Structures are given as structure tokens and as C-alpha cells.
Amino acid sequence: MSSQPSKSLETFENPQPDRDYTIRIEVPEFTCLCPKTGQPDFAELT
């Protein structure tokens, strides 16, 4: 895994394009760095 950011996003074909999908991701807390200040940011994703 690279330690440098990448602007590429890997994509792949949907093996069942006629099927509807619901993807639910819940993360109680995550941390990241603010791109402007470099300070830690805390958030919740639902």
C-alpha cells in the first residue's frame, strides 16, 4: 500500500447490473486530518 495519496479510483463491472443494491456503512467514529489546518477532525458516518 502506498503512503502517497492517489487520484485514481479503481472500478470494475457489475456482475448483476439488473439487481438493485443497498449498501449501508455505519462507523461510530473516525478521525482524519483537516486539509486546511492539518488539525485532527472527528466525525460520525451514518
N, C-alpha and C positions, 0 to 999 in steps of 0.2 A: 504494500500500500504506500502510495506516495505521500510525502509530507507537504507537498506543494499543492495549492488549490488548482482545480481543473475547470475549464469552461465547457468540457464535453460531457454529454449525458448519453449513456448507453441505452438504446431502445431495442425492442425485439417485437416480432409479430405476435399478435394474439392468436393462440391456437383455437379459440372458440369465439369468433367475432360476433356471433348471433346471441351470445349469452350476456345477460346483464350482471354486473358485478357491483357489490357494495364492499368497500374497504373501510374498516374502522380502526383507527390507531389512537390509543389513549396512552399518554405519557404523563405521570403525575407531576414531574418536574424535570426540566432540563436547563442546562446552562450553556451560554455562548458568550462570545465577546462582541461588544458593540463595535461595528466597523468604523464609527466616527471617533469615539473616545478611547477605545481599547479597554474599557471597563467591563467587568462581568455583568451580564444580564441574566435574569432568572425569569422563567415563564412556565406556563402550563399549556399543553397542547391537548385539545379535545376534538 
